Every structure is written in C-alpha cells, then in structure tokens.
Amino acid sequence: MISIMRMRCVLSVAMVLGLLALHSAAAESPAADGAGSRIIAGPLDGLTFVGMLGPSGKPKDTADRFVFENGTFVSKECELRCEYPARPYFTRVDGDRVEFISETRCPYKDATIVWRGTVENGRISGRSSWMARRWYWTVETIFEFEGELVAATSAPD
C-alpha cells in the first residue's frame, strides 16, 4: 500500500509537470502567424497610436507607431529596426483605463522586449524593458513611450 505522504508527493510532482507543460505550450504558440493558432480579439484591437519612445530618464527621441490588432501588439519601429514580431497582449480593465502587457522576442538574437502600458482617454503610455543576453552578461535597458490615438477601427464580427 502506498503511503499518504508518497501519494501526495506523486500528485504534487504530476501537478507541477502538468502546469509546466501548459505554460511551455502557451509560451511557444504563435499569435496570428497562420500556423493553426486561434486569433482572439482583445479589448484594444483596432487601435493605433502615434508617439515617441526613448530611454528612461532621457528625452523620447524616436517616433513610433503602436498597433493593436488580432489580439496582438507591435511597436512598428521595433518591427522595422529589428524584426520584433507582433505578439499577444494581455489586459486588465479598470473603468476607462486599460493596462496591457506584451512580450516579443527577436527572431535572430537572444533578445526580448516586455511592454507594459496604459491606454486611457485616447492616450497610450508606459515602459518597455529590452533585454539582450550575451555570452557572459545580460544587458537591460528601460524605455518609456507615449502617444495619441490616430486610428480606431472596429474589429469584424
């Protein structure tokens, strides 16, 4: 007969392995790349903002376009410069304020950008963390961004 302690241990390990498998599958599933993924509309879909981006604490000196569509978010400047693709975004709604987070990975470098922002009253603002892993060290730079709504299209039903 298996002891209760051993059974709890086996169940705990099985739960952890199951959660890791779910997390891994979700992290690797593409958002809207035609690889059989479902596209789920997000609450910010159809919104495009034009604004500026720059290192934290310094003037925002780079023009950018922030686009939400098909459940994904993309910085057009980062897409243009480094081919960072549009990736899913996740939101938390508080009245008229929508907070979002999105993470994208460079397709040819070990570098990621995590975007955290707020959309409220036709404006977007937030911070992004660019992290590049090198052989012996990791480089992280925090950027700030802001912009104004220029396009709001309704998503097809």
NUPARO-415553 format. One record per residue (C-alpha): x, y, z; residue number from 0; residue in one letter. Coordinates in steps of 0.25 Angstrom, whole numbers, plus 5000, padded with zeros to 4 digits. Example, Ala and Ser with C-alpha at 12.3 -4.5 7.8 and 13.67 -1.06 7.14 Angstrom:
<recs>
5049 4982 5031 0 A $
5055 4996 5029 1 S $
</recs>
This chain:
<recs>
5000 5000 5000 0 M $
5005 5014 4996 1 I $
5007 5023 5008 2 S $
4999 5036 5008 3 I $
5012 5044 5008 4 M $
5017 5037 4996 5 R $
5004 5039 4989 6 M $
5004 5054 4992 7 R $
5018 5055 4986 8 C $
5014 5048 4974 9 V $
5002 5057 4972 10 L $
5010 5069 4974 11 S $
5020 5065 4964 12 V $
5009 5062 4954 13 A $
5003 5075 4956 14 M $
5016 5083 4954 15 V $
5019 5076 4942 16 L $
5005 5078 4936 17 G $
5006 5093 4939 18 L $
5020 5094 4933 19 L $
5015 5087 4920 20 A $
5003 5096 4919 21 L $
5012 5108 4921 22 H $
5022 5103 4911 23 S $
5011 5101 4901 24 A $
5005 5115 4903 25 A $
5019 5122 4902 26 A $
5022 5115 4889 27 E $
5009 5116 4882 28 S $
5009 5127 4871 29 P $
4999 5138 4872 30 A $
4994 5140 4858 31 A $
5004 5134 4848 32 D $
4995 5125 4841 33 G $
5001 5112 4848 34 A $
4987 5108 4852 35 G $
4986 5117 4864 36 S $
4973 5123 4868 37 R $
4972 5138 4867 38 I $
4965 5144 4879 39 I $
4961 5159 4879 40 A $
4966 5167 4890 41 G $
4959 5179 4896 42 P $
4969 5189 4890 43 L $
4968 5183 4876 44 D $
4967 5193 4865 45 G $
4974 5204 4872 46 L $
4987 5211 4866 47 T $
4995 5221 4874 48 F $
5006 5230 4869 49 V $
5016 5235 4879 50 G $
5030 5235 4883 51 M $
5040 5225 4890 52 L $
5053 5227 4897 53 G $
5062 5222 4909 54 P $
5056 5224 4922 55 S $
5060 5238 4928 56 G $
5064 5243 4915 57 K $
5056 5251 4904 58 P $
5047 5242 4896 59 K $
5054 5244 4882 60 D $
5049 5232 4874 61 T $
5036 5233 4866 62 A $
5028 5221 4867 63 D $
5014 5215 4864 64 R $
5008 5205 4874 65 F $
4997 5196 4868 66 V $
4987 5186 4874 67 F $
4981 5176 4864 68 E $
4976 5162 4864 69 N $
4979 5160 4879 70 G $
4994 5165 4877 71 T $
5002 5177 4880 72 F $
5014 5183 4872 73 V $
5023 5195 4872 74 S $
5025 5198 4857 75 K $
5039 5204 4860 76 E $
5044 5191 4867 77 C $
5038 5183 4856 78 E $
5045 5191 4845 79 L $
5058 5192 4852 80 R $
5060 5178 4858 81 C $
5048 5170 4852 82 E $
5041 5168 4866 83 Y $
5028 5162 4862 84 P $
5014 5165 4867 85 A $
5011 5157 4879 86 R $
4999 5154 4888 87 P $
4995 5165 4898 88 Y $
4988 5163 4912 89 F $
4980 5173 4919 90 T $
4973 5178 4932 91 R $
4962 5187 4931 92 V $
4959 5197 4942 93 D $
4947 5207 4937 94 G $
4952 5214 4925 95 D $
4967 5211 4928 96 R $
4973 5198 4921 97 V $
4986 5193 4925 98 E $
4993 5184 4916 99 F $
5006 5175 4915 100 I $
5012 5168 4904 101 S $
5025 5161 4901 102 E $
5032 5159 4888 103 T $
5045 5152 4884 104 R $
5055 5156 4874 105 C $
5055 5145 4863 106 P $
5070 5144 4861 107 Y $
5076 5149 4875 108 K $
5074 5145 4889 109 D $
5067 5158 4892 110 A $
5053 5161 4897 111 T $
5044 5173 4900 112 I $
5034 5173 4910 113 V $
5024 5185 4908 114 W $
5015 5190 4920 115 R $
5006 5201 4918 116 G $
4993 5208 4920 117 T $
4982 5213 4910 118 V $
4973 5224 4915 119 E $
4966 5236 4909 120 N $
4972 5233 4895 121 G $
4986 5233 4900 122 R $
4996 5222 4902 123 I $
5008 5222 4912 124 S $
5017 5212 4918 125 G $
5030 5206 4919 126 R $
5037 5195 4912 127 S $
5049 5186 4916 128 S $
5059 5182 4906 129 W $
5067 5170 4910 130 M $
5079 5164 4902 131 A $
5086 5152 4907 132 R $
5101 5151 4903 133 R $
5111 5140 4906 134 W $
5116 5145 4919 135 Y $
5106 5156 4923 136 W $
5092 5162 4921 137 T $
5088 5176 4916 138 V $
5075 5182 4920 139 E $
5070 5196 4916 140 T $
5057 5202 4921 141 I $
5050 5211 4911 142 F $
5038 5220 4912 143 E $
5027 5222 4902 144 F $
5015 5231 4900 145 E $
5006 5234 4889 146 G $
4992 5239 4884 147 E $
4981 5231 4877 148 L $
4981 5233 4862 149 V $
4972 5221 4857 150 A $
4961 5213 4863 151 A $
4955 5203 4854 152 T $
4944 5193 4859 153 S $
4948 5178 4858 154 A $
4939 5170 4849 155 P $
4929 5161 4856 156 D $
</recs>
